[in-house]
Amino acid sequence: MKKKLKNIQESGFKVPKTYFENFEASILSQANLKEKASEAGFTVPEGYFDEVEKSILSKTNKKEPTKVISLLNKRNIIYISSIAAAILLLFNLSLFNNTFNFDSLETEAVDDFVLNNFELNDFNILFSNTELSESAFIDYNLSDETLDYYLETIDETDFILD
Amino acid sequence: MLNETLLINQLKSNQTKEQAFKELVSLYKERLYWHIRHIVKSHEDTDDVLQNTFIKVFRNIDNFKGDSKIYSWMYRIATNEAISIINKNAKRLQTTNEEAQDLAINILQSDVYFEGDEIQLKLQKAIATLPQKQQIVFNMRYFQDIKYKDMAEILETSEGALKASYHIAVKKIEDYLTQD
């Protein structure tokens, strides 16, 4: 059987068991407290709020430009310098290591150099004696081996005057 | 009446950001100050936290998704920053957070920016006996009259839980004040 509206006496809502007691106690407690101390007692320096606003805005309004990352910062300069120094050091070290060794120099290279770069007359300066003495030829004894080598290697065409 | 959507859009646009932020600071600096002050107690620490909070807001405004009110977001940042400074102080003093807080309360008496009487000082001591979150709930409701609905959004806790926490806090404090 449907209940007619006028017959419904109760709303059907319920509350937690001790709700009203707790509610009252709570309100009273708060009222008591507020009576004793409604404020915390904290104070602020005079003019603080104006000052702090300026301070905050000065910290945030520093125009943040589109970040231009300079390549010439300290770190990069140190990197580049050290690489340059290393390269220089490498070159210097390799130069110092070039102790010139005559053994490694080929005779052919010397021949070519002399033939290409010097005239026969250039060697005149090497002769300290302006006159040749006979004794210079007599006293000096060529070994047979040397003579043989000379005779074998001479080119007859060298004796033809140009 | 603050048009929140408009303000947020202005904050996110480079041309209007500066002016919009100035407005935001002007609008919320006092409320945020007191919220922080009740947590950290000293004016100097509050000043640090307040400025850090606004700087963080400025730098992270683009990350704000608008899934809560902007002031809830700012209050949340402020709360976290305040708790951070308490943790930092405790670490520096090599004590626990509770001990650091007790110390902060003990020096309140000699603090030039505390003009409370004996009862108000005792109230601070009473609040310090509560768990940290409960302290924040108490301070927000009792001193700042923040609605439970707003508190729920800021602290990301249900209204029911907050109400219960607050009533328990009030009872504890009353007991503390009536003893001795």
Interface residues (C-beta under 8 A of the other chain):
Chain A: N22 A25 S26 S29 Q30 N32 L33 K36 A37 E39 A40 G41 F42 T43 V44 P45 Y48 F49 V52 E53 S55 I56 L57 K59 T60 N61
Chain B: E18 F21 K22 V25 S26 K29 E30 Y33 W34 R37 H38 K41 H43 D47 L50 Q51 F54 I55 F58 R59 Y113 F114 E115 G116 D117 I119 Q120 L121 L123 Q124 Y142 F143 H167 V170 K171 I173 E174 L177
